Amino acid sequence: MNKGELIDAVAEKATVTKKQADAVLTAALETIIEAVSSGDKVTLVGFGSFESRERKAREGRNPKTNEKMEIPATKVPAFSAGKLFRERVAPPKEPKEPKE
């Protein structure tokens, strides 16, 4: 699903126009990006959390020359799915009963 398809689905589900759904979705995404880039964590209960994480410096290899190189430390955006989201995607398995 791309952004246009998501906007169509949101507009239909919320019974608003596509233009309104686009405005709200765009504003929500921009707000999340701004908050995470300024160091805040955004938590949407049941859905998940967006945050920025530190990635340590590490050693890598140039794929063309196979030469070792140092990859500097950096910040990266991260998303952790909430419990409800995880359970909808992969429902918990029922424990197997022991054989007698």
N, C-alpha and C positions, 0 to 999 in steps of 0.2 A: 504494500500500500504506500503510495507516495503522498506528498502534502495535499495535492488537489483532491485525491480520493478521500483523504482524512477529513478535509473541509466539507466535502459532500456528505459524508457519513455523519459528521457532527451537526451540520445544518438540518439534516433529516431527523436525527434523534432529538435535537433540542427544539425542533420546529421554529427555526429562525432562517433568515435568508443566507445564501452562501457568502454574500458580502459581509454580513455580520459575523458569521462563523469564522471567516478568514481573518477579520480584524481582531477577534478575541483570541484565536489560536496564535496569530503572529505576536500579539501583545504578551501573551503568556510565555511563549518561547523566548522572546527578547528579555523579559523580566527574569526568567530562570538563568539565561546566559549572563546577564549583568550581575545577578546575585552571586553566582558561582565564580565568575571571574574576579569579583571583589573579595573572595574568600569565604563567603557565606555558604551554608548548607541549606538546600531546599528539600523539605520532606513533605511528600504527599501521602498521607496515611492510606495504606492499602495498595498504593501504586508503587512507590519507591522513593529513593533519595538521590539527589544530584549533588555532587561535591567536587572539589578540586583536590587532587592527591599529588604528593611529591614523588617523582620518579628519581631514584638515585642515579648517579653517574655510573656508567658501566663500560666495559670494553666490548667492541664489536669488530666486524670485519667488513672491508669494502668488497662487495661481491665480484667486482670486475678484476681487482688486483689481488684479492685475498689478503690484503695488507691489514694489520691490526690498527684500530683507531679508537680513540677515546670518545664516547658519547656523553655529552655533558648532562648534568642533572637538570630536570625541568618539571613544570607542573602540567598535569594532564586532567581533563574532565573525566569524571567517573559516575556511573549510575549503578545503584544497588536496588534490585527489585524487592518490593515489599512482599510480605507473607501471602496476602490475598492474590497478588499477581503471580507469584511463583506457583501457588496451588492451582490456579486456573490453567496455567501453561502445562504443568506436570503434576496432576493430582497425586497425593501421597498413596503409595501402594499399601494394600492391606497385608498385614503379616501372615505368612504361611503357617498353617496349622501343622504341628509335628506329626509325622507318620508313626503309627503304632505297630 
